[in-house]
Amino acid sequence: MNEFKTARNWLDNADAVIISAGNGLSITEGYNIFAHDEAFMTHFGTFYERYGIMNILQGAFYNYPTVAERDAFYKVLFDYMVDHYESTPVFRDLKQLVGDHEYFVVTSNGNMHFQLSGFDEERIFEVEGNFGNNQNPMPMIQKQ
């Protein structure tokens, strides 16, 4: 408990906060790009059946037989991770912890969950790109 009190004290007295986040944050929200789970099968089951794709990451790098098939995968991906995203308690709690502090986010997540949860896009650096504004996390993605 002392560690939590110390961390809270540091946060309360900080001039600014740097947030560094990766896939662990998305996994905590329930978005696991590495998992062959119920969420994957609900949204991407067709790609599992057609191509044996086991998770989102594998689907992102899969060599689809046509551009239309690749685009179909990314349409589902954007729909699932961006277009119908609603901020989760994970992000609401993080936003509350940051409070009125100046902050900057460095993240490898390109799913726009920081922006969609009310964090200022001007204070976010997405190391691997961004799905929403076509800063592609992988060179073969072409959102249309």
C-alpha positions, 0 to 999 in steps of 0.5 A: 500500500505504501507504493500506491501512496508514494505513486499517488504523491508523485502524481499529485505533485508532478508538473507533467505526466508522460504516459507510455502504453503498448498492447498491454493497455489494449489487452486490459481493455479487451482488445487482444491482437494476439489472441484467438478468442471469442472476440476474434471469432465474432469479428474475424471468424470468416478470415479464420475459416477462409485462410486459417488466420488465428489472430488480428496480428496474423491477419494484418500481415497475411498475404491475401490473394486479392486487394479486395480480400485484404481491404475486407479484413481491414474494414472489419478491423477498423469497424471493430477497433475504431469505428464502434469503439466506446471508451472503457473504464481503463481509459476513463480511470487513466484520464481521471488520474492524469486530471488537469496535469500537462501530459504527453502520450507515447504509444505503440497502439495505433487504434486511436483509443487515446483520442477516442477517450478524450486525450488530446491528439496533439499530445499523442505520439503513435510510434507505429502509426494511426488507423484513423488518419491513415498513418499506417501502422503497416505499409500494406494497409491502405484504408479507403 
